[in-house]
Amino acid sequence: MKKRYLLAPGPTPVPEHVSLEMAQPMLHHRTPQFSKIFAEAAEGAKYLYQTKEDVLILACTGTGGMEGCITNLFSAGDTVLVINGGKFGERWGKISEAYGLTVVWHKVEWGQAADPKEIKSLLDNNKDIKGILVQASETSTTAAHPIEELSKLTRDRDDIILVVDAITGLGVFNLPMDEWGIDAMITGSQKALELPPGLALVGLSAKAWNFADKSTCPHFYFDFKKERKNLADQTSAYTPAVSLVIGLRTVLKDIREEGLENVFKRHNRLARATRAGTKAMGLKAVAPDSPADSVTGVFVPEGIDGGKLVKSLRDDFGVTLAGGQDDWKGKVVRIAHLGYVDTFDVIIALSALELALKKFGADVEFGKGVAAAQEILLEAY
Ligand SMILES: Cc1ncc(COP(=O)(O)O)c(C=O)c1O
């Protein structure tokens, strides 16, 4: 038997008490009993989003929430600015093009964050842009984009919206939807929400709902207006993911009890420890200037195949980390620290990485990364 440790940026581990909640006998969804659960989950989501607006709960993964934002908020021929700093930024553009939107691609070097000054000048030079599509945390490169700064470019205009994929950002660091004026924000259940995959949450501002009134993109399953109408009746348009919604209610209750500020501190502490640990091991960060608190990426030492390293970590040591994608395939390893992850998960990840690197012949001194992380972890207790 091998004990397994899941430390990839989604799916993330599910707490035992949440799994047990979800294992209750199945409920019918059109019952007062389930309606209460659904309504409580939707209320809890408002706290997570720091919004007074409705947050839709959809039965799909995060990408479904992204697609729903495109098809409900825009029309074919609309121009959108896509901040393409990684795989998920690219996905915004691909979805937009699939529905006939005109995409202004803004390439950001992998590992870097978008520069708000450059975005401002793009907007100044193209008054047709109706939406900025961006990631709060670009999981593929482990960089965080400056959402607060970007929101300043859109919030005082009624002809443009800011659409944020916060799938590995929400519940990790501060993204106050109403205060900053974020218009649409998406998350997925299998990240900081500590649930299995299968739910997307979408929060929409009043301005976004105005955009929804004008949108002519074809859509059927993801019909935000229909979902909002149903949400007012404490239900969803189609069969909800009953067990996941039950789990969601529990997780959101836990988050509220802990307090968002503490949730952010908890993630930041683990992120700083992981960064310090990998640095002490001599590994170069892939997003040194704007690292997200959800996941840390480092380049593997020259001459080592990162793909084989990640495979060995998983198969030999039982520790699932993530590798790099596209140009970074085989060159990068990513350690996630979001959701139901704690002090000793960081220690496990770093010590397993030391072991695996040593096995692959890297010049690693045992314990150095772990010790550097411990300094941070102790300081914050
Ligand atoms: C930033 C980001 N956007 C989008 C997605 C896609 O989400 P899903 O796989 O749930 O469709 C992910 C998943 O890892 C992500 O990290």
The ligand as an SDF file (V2000), in Angstrom:
LIG
                    3D

 16 16  0  0  0  0  0  0  0  0999 V2000
   -6.9880   29.5130  -13.8560 C   0  0  0  0  0  0  0  0  0  0  0  0
   -7.7970   28.3740  -14.3830 C   0  0  0  0  0  0  0  0  0  0  0  0
   -8.7430   28.6270  -15.2960 N   0  0  0  0  0  0  0  0  0  0  0  0
   -9.5020   27.6490  -15.8030 C   0  0  0  0  0  0  0  0  0  0  0  0
   -9.3350   26.3460  -15.4230 C   0  0  0  0  0  0  0  0  0  0  0  0
  -10.1860   25.2980  -16.0260 C   0  0  0  0  0  0  0  0  0  0  0  0
  -11.0400   24.7860  -15.0990 O   0  0  0  0  0  0  0  0  0  0  0  0
  -11.7530   23.3600  -15.3040 P   0  0  0  0  0  0  0  0  0  0  0  0
  -10.6570   22.3840  -15.5440 O   0  0  0  0  0  0  0  0  0  0  0  0
  -12.4430   23.1950  -13.9840 O   0  0  0  0  0  0  0  0  0  0  0  0
  -12.6880   23.4940  -16.4330 O   0  0  0  0  0  0  0  0  0  0  0  0
   -8.3630   26.0280  -14.4790 C   0  0  0  0  0  0  0  0  0  0  0  0
   -8.1340   24.6330  -14.0760 C   0  0  0  0  0  0  0  0  0  0  0  0
   -7.0790   24.2640  -13.6400 O   0  0  0  0  0  0  0  0  0  0  0  0
   -7.5800   27.0740  -13.9410 C   0  0  0  0  0  0  0  0  0  0  0  0
   -6.6280   26.8150  -13.0280 O   0  0  0  0  0  0  0  0  0  0  0  0
  1  2  1  0
  2  3  1  0
  2 15  2  0
  3  4  2  0
  4  5  1  0
  5  6  1  0
  5 12  2  0
  6  7  1  0
  7  8  1  0
  8  9  2  0
  8 10  1  0
  8 11  1  0
 12 13  1  0
 12 15  1  0
 13 14  2  0
 15 16  1  0
M  END
$$$$
